[in-house]
Amino acid sequence: MSQSSTRKEAPPAGVLRSIVIPAYNEESRITGTLERTIAYLSALPGASEIIVVDDGSRDATGAIVQAKAATAPDHVRLRLLR
């Protein structure tokens, strides 16, 4: 079992909600999914986080999520777990 799957991590202070998105070879749709989710969370008060769990994708899913995380608004934290 990998460390990331056994580690229990609390959300950062101030985060009101967390959304977990499982992903496996989702490069063709992960951008749209993240954009819609970020837009939804941006309309809500307070900070949120999106956690994308990449279950061994062999495509560019992880790279796309990391690139999107770099441009996500400050009140929406985007993380990639593998």
Phi, psi and omega per residue, in radians:
M1 nan 2.304 -3.106
S2 -1.323 2.757 -3.109
Q3 -1.075 -0.689 -3.084
S4 -1.136 -0.465 -3.129
S5 -1.481 -0.256 -3.138
T6 -1.826 -0.315 -3.080
R7 -1.300 2.276 3.054
K8 -1.708 2.109 -3.094
E9 -2.204 2.203 3.113
A10 -1.309 2.630 3.060
P11 -1.094 2.675 3.115
P12 -1.044 2.667 3.136
A13 -0.976 2.374 3.094
G14 1.610 -0.181 3.128
V15 -1.320 2.197 -3.103
L16 -1.610 -0.469 -3.101
R17 -2.624 2.614 3.099
S18 -2.237 2.393 3.055
I19 -2.089 2.242 3.134
V20 -1.862 2.245 3.138
I21 -2.093 1.941 3.045
P22 -1.294 2.488 -3.102
A23 -2.498 2.371 3.028
Y24 -2.546 1.964 -3.117
N25 0.886 1.003 -3.067
E26 -1.909 0.359 -3.038
E27 -0.997 -0.492 -3.106
S28 -1.334 -0.304 -3.117
R29 -2.307 -0.063 -3.070
I30 -1.169 -0.599 3.133
T31 -1.061 -0.868 3.130
G32 -1.086 -0.714 3.118
T33 -1.060 -0.805 -3.130
L34 -1.171 -0.722 3.136
E35 -1.080 -0.763 3.116
R36 -1.155 -0.698 -3.131
T37 -1.187 -0.751 3.103
I38 -1.089 -0.747 3.122
A39 -1.075 -0.747 3.119
Y40 -1.079 -0.857 -3.106
L41 -1.168 -0.559 -3.137
S42 -1.150 -0.432 3.136
A43 -1.424 -0.159 -3.125
L44 -1.703 2.642 3.099
P45 -1.275 2.605 3.056
G46 1.476 3.063 -3.093
A47 -1.508 2.608 3.129
S48 -2.387 2.909 3.017
E49 -2.407 2.581 3.040
I50 -2.058 2.219 3.122
I51 -2.006 2.010 3.078
V52 -1.716 2.136 3.125
V53 -1.795 1.876 -3.124
D54 -1.573 1.979 -3.052
D55 -1.654 1.013 3.048
G56 1.421 0.503 3.128
S57 -0.967 2.514 3.114
R58 -1.834 0.094 3.121
D59 -1.920 -2.760 -3.051
A60 -1.586 0.314 -3.110
T61 -0.916 -0.904 -3.099
G62 -1.078 -0.745 3.134
A63 -1.127 -0.668 3.116
I64 -1.139 -0.763 3.129
V65 -1.099 -0.768 3.136
Q66 -1.090 -0.711 3.114
A67 -1.135 -0.719 3.132
K68 -1.175 -0.610 3.125
A69 -1.085 -0.598 -3.128
A70 -1.190 -0.373 -3.103
T71 -1.970 0.058 -3.131
A72 -1.167 2.568 3.098
P73 -1.098 2.733 -3.079
D74 -1.034 -0.554 -3.074
H75 -1.499 0.004 3.063
V76 -2.209 1.847 3.127
R77 -1.504 2.282 3.140
L78 -2.053 2.147 -3.110
R79 -2.179 2.612 3.059
L80 -2.017 2.200 3.038
L81 -2.017 2.413 3.098
R82 -2.123 nan nan
